[in-house]
């Protein structure tokens, strides 16, 4: 007999035909009612046992956390909370779970904090909260590929090991096969990386953007979707050392087209989640409402989760220049009363999360796209505007998250890019191939990067980015 997913079984009408399900026991009440879940849905299916017809030693092994196989007939439910249930004819315990061991884990019925769940990350996907988050993450991942494939983009795999620092920030993880206790040295005492595996100093990538640009200039429209790494010592609810990035790059596309693409893309994937993760988002919304009851009114969300997602779909993102945003922030009450940690005093300031969230949550009260940033606070590859002091950069800001997308029109002029690289101390020899793009049919082109975990965080309403990735990598933590 073929196993059926519980998600599918719950949509069926009662039937006289026998069916088979497998899953993990969430609860077993009165030696009669088994709540079974197989991960295919947030919902459990109730399996009703006529305990007088089963051996006691078999039922004794049906404990919380145990893996079981159940055969039976789908009937109309006599209880509340479900329309159908399984009248059990046969039970096989596939994997036992000792109740004494379960008591020491997050599988026990007791409520646990998210911090406690992180300590047992190998088990937390068995909980309702994390199964809901991870199913939503999976659906969002599919929607990302679907959007780009439907819109003529080609999926490109950027290298994980690289010799270039796309951001110019230097916060990279080194990759080396040298003996750390006895590395080869140059005459000046420095490590000789020419003797290393790749014959040069290499790192884990911080971005696939530069490589994606080269492919956009041959295929027209490409996107990457892969892991990226930042050795930034940030212990916050918004940062990870290892995370996934979506990076489209488009030839013959200017900054306005880039902003249009980002907005259309984000709305598409959020709409997909609303349509395909309804049960999970309903659960996560209710969980959030319960959690916020203990918070002061001022700290609670203005809208329930699904309403907030719908609001993003139904409203145009507000497009505001950096210069206009600075004026708004300078005149704002938090700035004038010195409530901001970083006071905005003059044009050219690098906006912090508190400033971004003020613009989105307090001033405009909708997603915001900031554009035309000062060149001094942005990367070398961004297109210099005619004013000589700003670049065609754009950031998409979301409520509760801050920056969710960072992008720009790329500098397509050879001489200007070369001058910017020299001014910023970037090795021209190391990026000769990137400069080469400007010598062979250069053209206006643009792209952006979206941190996937921040998108999942916004969609699920989770407050900490460590709770939307299976195994978070953060300073001092590489467990599991």
MOBELSUL-V315543 format. One record per residue. RES is the residue in three letters. PSI is psi in radians with two decimals (NA if undefined). NEAR is the number of other C-alpha atoms within 8 Angstrom. Layout:
BEGIN
res & psi & near
RES & PSI & NEAR
RES & PSI & NEAR
END
This chain:
BEGIN
res & psi & near
UNK & 2.36 & 4
UNK & 2.37 & 5
UNK & 2.46 & 8
UNK & 2.51 & 10
UNK & 2.48 & 9
UNK & -0.61 & 13
UNK & -0.70 & 9
UNK & -0.75 & 8
UNK & -0.70 & 8
UNK & -0.27 & 9
UNK & -0.08 & 6
UNK & 2.81 & 6
UNK & 2.69 & 6
UNK & 2.52 & 9
UNK & 2.71 & 8
UNK & -0.20 & 7
UNK & 2.49 & 6
UNK & 2.56 & 9
UNK & 2.93 & 12
UNK & 2.28 & 12
UNK & 2.65 & 11
UNK & 2.56 & 11
UNK & -2.90 & 11
UNK & 2.45 & 12
UNK & 2.15 & 16
UNK & -0.61 & 11
UNK & 2.76 & 10
UNK & 1.81 & 13
UNK & 2.45 & 7
UNK & 0.44 & 5
UNK & 0.45 & 8
UNK & -0.70 & 10
UNK & 1.95 & 12
UNK & 2.17 & 13
UNK & 2.02 & 12
UNK & 2.42 & 13
UNK & 2.38 & 15
UNK & 0.16 & 10
UNK & -0.16 & 8
UNK & -0.22 & 8
UNK & 2.75 & 12
UNK & -0.41 & 12
UNK & 2.52 & 6
UNK & 2.74 & 10
UNK & 2.36 & 13
UNK & 2.24 & 12
UNK & 2.08 & 12
UNK & 2.16 & 11
UNK & 2.27 & 11
UNK & 1.55 & 8
UNK & -0.37 & 9
UNK & -0.33 & 5
UNK & 0.17 & 5
UNK & 2.59 & 8
UNK & 2.45 & 8
UNK & -0.64 & 6
UNK & -0.47 & 6
UNK & -0.85 & 11
UNK & -0.53 & 10
UNK & -0.41 & 7
UNK & -0.12 & 10
UNK & 1.48 & 12
UNK & 2.88 & 13
UNK & 2.24 & 14
UNK & -0.29 & 11
UNK & 2.55 & 14
UNK & 2.24 & 13
UNK & 2.71 & 14
UNK & 2.26 & 12
UNK & 2.29 & 12
UNK & 2.55 & 12
UNK & -2.97 & 12
UNK & 2.40 & 14
UNK & 2.10 & 15
UNK & 2.90 & 11
UNK & 2.34 & 8
UNK & 2.42 & 9
UNK & -0.27 & 4
UNK & -3.11 & 5
UNK & 2.72 & 6
UNK & -0.24 & 4
UNK & 2.63 & 9
UNK & -0.50 & 8
UNK & 2.78 & 13
UNK & 2.89 & 13
UNK & 2.19 & 12
UNK & 1.92 & 11
UNK & 2.30 & 13
UNK & -0.40 & 9
UNK & 2.42 & 7
UNK & 2.31 & 10
UNK & 2.17 & 8
UNK & 1.99 & 12
UNK & -0.57 & 8
UNK & 2.09 & 7
UNK & 2.75 & 11
UNK & 1.94 & 12
UNK & 2.13 & 7
UNK & -0.57 & 8
UNK & -0.62 & 6
UNK & -0.70 & 8
UNK & -0.62 & 13
UNK & -0.52 & 9
UNK & 0.01 & 7
UNK & 3.07 & 8
UNK & -0.02 & 15
UNK & -0.25 & 11
UNK & 2.67 & 9
UNK & -0.30 & 5
UNK & 2.49 & 5
UNK & 2.42 & 4
UNK & 2.66 & 7
UNK & 2.79 & 6
UNK & -0.58 & 7
UNK & -0.74 & 6
UNK & -0.69 & 9
UNK & -0.60 & 12
UNK & -0.51 & 9
UNK & -0.35 & 6
UNK & 0.95 & 10
UNK & -0.39 & 11
UNK & -0.27 & 6
UNK & -0.26 & 10
UNK & -0.38 & 12
UNK & -0.20 & 11
UNK & -0.25 & 9
UNK & 2.76 & 10
UNK & -0.75 & 8
UNK & -0.87 & 9
UNK & -0.51 & 11
UNK & -0.66 & 13
UNK & -0.78 & 14
UNK & -0.79 & 12
UNK & -0.55 & 12
UNK & -0.72 & 10
UNK & -0.72 & 13
UNK & -0.78 & 10
UNK & -0.77 & 8
UNK & -0.70 & 12
UNK & -0.70 & 13
UNK & -0.79 & 8
UNK & -0.74 & 8
UNK & -0.61 & 12
UNK & -0.86 & 10
UNK & -0.73 & 8
UNK & -0.76 & 8
UNK & -0.89 & 11
UNK & -0.69 & 11
UNK & -0.66 & 10
UNK & -0.42 & 7
UNK & 0.37 & 6
UNK & 0.32 & 7
UNK & 2.64 & 11
UNK & 2.35 & 10
UNK & 2.19 & 9
UNK & 2.35 & 10
UNK & 1.86 & 7
UNK & 2.64 & 9
UNK & 2.55 & 7
UNK & -0.68 & 8
UNK & 2.22 & 9
UNK & 2.73 & 10
UNK & -0.02 & 9
UNK & 2.64 & 9
UNK & 1.72 & 11
UNK & -0.59 & 9
UNK & -0.27 & 8
UNK & 0.30 & 8
UNK & -0.36 & 5
UNK & 0.04 & 6
UNK & 1.30 & 7
UNK & 2.70 & 13
UNK & 2.18 & 9
UNK & 2.47 & 8
UNK & 2.14 & 9
UNK & 2.54 & 8
UNK & 0.13 & 6
UNK & 2.69 & 9
UNK & 1.98 & 6
UNK & -0.41 & 5
UNK & -0.39 & 4
UNK & 1.12 & 6
UNK & 2.66 & 9
UNK & 2.48 & 9
UNK & 2.61 & 9
UNK & 3.06 & 8
UNK & -0.51 & 5
UNK & 0.04 & 5
UNK & -0.13 & 6
UNK & 2.72 & 7
UNK & 2.35 & 8
UNK & 1.65 & 10
UNK & -0.14 & 9
UNK & -0.32 & 8
UNK & -0.01 & 8
UNK & 3.04 & 12
UNK & -0.80 & 8
UNK & 0.01 & 7
UNK & 0.19 & 8
UNK & 2.99 & 10
UNK & 2.25 & 12
UNK & 2.82 & 12
UNK & 2.94 & 12
UNK & 2.47 & 13
UNK & 2.51 & 14
UNK & -0.22 & 11
UNK & 2.53 & 10
UNK & 0.20 & 12
UNK & -0.88 & 10
UNK & -0.73 & 9
UNK & -0.65 & 8
UNK & -0.62 & 16
UNK & -0.72 & 10
UNK & -0.62 & 10
UNK & -0.56 & 11
UNK & -0.56 & 13
UNK & 0.10 & 10
UNK & -0.56 & 6
UNK & -0.15 & 8
UNK & -1.08 & 11
UNK & 2.09 & 12
UNK & 2.88 & 15
UNK & 2.58 & 14
UNK & 2.69 & 14
UNK & 1.67 & 11
UNK & 3.12 & 9
UNK & 2.51 & 9
UNK & 2.81 & 13
UNK & 2.35 & 13
UNK & 2.15 & 11
UNK & 0.90 & 8
UNK & 2.18 & 7
UNK & 1.18 & 5
UNK & 1.91 & 8
UNK & 1.28 & 7
UNK & 3.03 & 5
UNK & 0.02 & 8
UNK & -0.06 & 8
UNK & 2.49 & 9
UNK & 2.69 & 12
UNK & -0.47 & 11
UNK & 2.16 & 11
UNK & 2.99 & 11
UNK & 2.43 & 11
UNK & 2.45 & 14
UNK & 2.17 & 12
UNK & 1.66 & 14
UNK & 2.55 & 12
UNK & 2.35 & 15
UNK & 2.18 & 14
UNK & 2.62 & 12
UNK & 0.65 & 9
UNK & 2.24 & 11
UNK & -3.02 & 10
UNK & -0.70 & 12
UNK & -0.76 & 6
UNK & -0.61 & 8
UNK & -0.72 & 15
UNK & -0.70 & 10
UNK & -0.77 & 8
UNK & -0.81 & 8
UNK & -0.79 & 10
UNK & -0.79 & 9
UNK & -0.73 & 8
UNK & -0.87 & 10
UNK & -0.75 & 8
UNK & -0.64 & 10
UNK & -0.85 & 10
UNK & -0.58 & 12
UNK & -0.72 & 12
UNK & -0.70 & 10
UNK & -0.76 & 11
UNK & -0.75 & 14
UNK & -0.63 & 11
UNK & -0.56 & 7
UNK & -0.07 & 7
UNK & 0.61 & 11
UNK & -0.84 & 9
UNK & -0.74 & 8
UNK & -0.72 & 13
UNK & -0.58 & 13
UNK & -0.78 & 9
UNK & -0.82 & 11
UNK & -0.61 & 13
UNK & -0.81 & 13
UNK & -0.67 & 8
UNK & -0.74 & 8
UNK & -0.71 & 10
UNK & -0.70 & 9
UNK & -0.72 & 8
UNK & -0.66 & 8
UNK & -0.23 & 9
UNK & -0.48 & 7
UNK & -0.07 & 6
UNK & 2.69 & 8
UNK & 2.65 & 7
UNK & -0.67 & 5
UNK & -0.42 & 4
UNK & -0.02 & 6
UNK & 2.72 & 8
UNK & 2.54 & 6
UNK & -0.51 & 4
UNK & 2.61 & 6
UNK & 2.80 & 9
UNK & -0.95 & 13
UNK & -0.56 & 10
UNK & -0.66 & 8
UNK & -0.73 & 9
UNK & -0.72 & 11
UNK & -0.64 & 9
UNK & -0.71 & 8
UNK & -0.70 & 12
UNK & -0.62 & 10
UNK & -0.11 & 6
UNK & 2.43 & 7
UNK & 2.49 & 7
UNK & 2.35 & 10
UNK & 2.19 & 9
UNK & 2.11 & 8
UNK & 2.32 & 10
UNK & 2.68 & 10
UNK & -0.73 & 11
UNK & -0.76 & 9
UNK & -0.68 & 8
UNK & -0.69 & 11
UNK & -0.73 & 11
UNK & -0.74 & 8
UNK & -0.78 & 8
UNK & -0.71 & 11
UNK & -0.64 & 11
UNK & -0.12 & 8
UNK & 2.65 & 8
UNK & -0.81 & 7
UNK & -0.56 & 8
UNK & -0.77 & 13
UNK & -0.56 & 9
UNK & 0.16 & 6
UNK & 0.69 & 8
UNK & -0.45 & 8
UNK & 2.51 & 9
UNK & -0.67 & 6
UNK & 1.84 & 5
UNK & 2.30 & 7
UNK & 2.01 & 9
UNK & -0.55 & 6
UNK & 2.85 & 7
UNK & 2.42 & 6
UNK & -0.17 & 7
UNK & 2.50 & 7
UNK & 2.04 & 5
UNK & 2.38 & 6
UNK & 2.99 & 7
UNK & -0.68 & 8
UNK & -0.60 & 8
UNK & -0.76 & 10
UNK & -0.76 & 12
UNK & -0.55 & 15
UNK & -0.81 & 9
UNK & -0.74 & 13
UNK & -0.84 & 16
UNK & -0.54 & 11
UNK & -0.75 & 8
UNK & -1.08 & 7
UNK & -0.48 & 10
UNK & 0.73 & 9
UNK & 2.89 & 12
UNK & 2.51 & 14
UNK & 2.44 & 14
UNK & 2.00 & 13
UNK & 2.48 & 14
UNK & 2.93 & 12
UNK & 1.17 & 12
UNK & 2.79 & 15
UNK & 2.39 & 11
UNK & -0.56 & 10
UNK & -0.40 & 6
UNK & 0.18 & 8
UNK & 2.92 & 10
UNK & 2.80 & 8
UNK & -0.43 & 9
UNK & 0.02 & 7
UNK & 2.45 & 13
UNK & 2.16 & 12
UNK & 2.29 & 11
UNK & 2.93 & 9
UNK & -0.38 & 4
UNK & -0.18 & 5
UNK & -0.03 & 6
UNK & -0.21 & 9
UNK & 2.79 & 11
UNK & 2.79 & 13
UNK & 1.14 & 15
UNK & 2.76 & 15
UNK & 2.49 & 14
UNK & 2.37 & 12
UNK & 2.16 & 12
UNK & 2.37 & 16
UNK & 2.61 & 13
UNK & 2.41 & 11
UNK & -0.24 & 7
UNK & -0.73 & 12
UNK & -2.41 & 11
UNK & 2.20 & 11
UNK & -0.41 & 13
UNK & 2.41 & 12
UNK & 2.24 & 12
UNK & -3.11 & 12
UNK & 2.88 & 14
UNK & 2.32 & 16
UNK & 2.64 & 12
UNK & 1.95 & 11
UNK & -0.11 & 11
UNK & 2.14 & 8
UNK & -0.92 & 9
UNK & -0.73 & 6
UNK & -0.77 & 8
UNK & -0.73 & 13
UNK & -0.75 & 10
UNK & -0.72 & 8
UNK & -0.67 & 9
UNK & -0.73 & 12
UNK & -0.75 & 10
UNK & -0.54 & 7
UNK & 0.09 & 7
UNK & 0.52 & 6
UNK & 2.26 & 8
UNK & 1.97 & 8
UNK & -0.63 & 9
UNK & -0.66 & 5
UNK & -0.58 & 7
UNK & 0.57 & 9
UNK & -0.62 & 8
UNK & -0.54 & 6
UNK & -0.72 & 9
UNK & -0.61 & 11
UNK & -0.57 & 8
UNK & -0.51 & 11
UNK & -0.03 & 12
UNK & -0.31 & 8
UNK & 1.44 & 6
UNK & 0.88 & 6
UNK & 2.67 & 9
UNK & 2.76 & 8
UNK & 2.33 & 12
UNK & 2.71 & 13
UNK & 2.89 & 16
UNK & 3.07 & 13
UNK & 2.92 & 13
UNK & 2.36 & 12
UNK & 2.13 & 11
UNK & 1.98 & 12
UNK & -0.71 & 10
UNK & -0.58 & 11
UNK & -0.61 & 11
UNK & -0.77 & 10
UNK & -0.71 & 13
UNK & -0.80 & 14
UNK & -0.76 & 10
UNK & -0.60 & 10
UNK & -0.24 & 12
UNK & 0.15 & 10
UNK & 2.44 & 9
UNK & -0.33 & 7
UNK & 2.28 & 9
UNK & -0.37 & 14
UNK & -0.21 & 9
UNK & 0.20 & 12
UNK & 0.16 & 13
UNK & 2.46 & 9
UNK & -0.89 & 7
UNK & 1.62 & 8
UNK & 2.41 & 11
UNK & 2.01 & 10
UNK & 2.92 & 12
UNK & 2.19 & 8
UNK & 0.11 & 4
UNK & 1.95 & 7
UNK & 0.72 & 7
UNK & 2.69 & 5
UNK & NA & 5
END
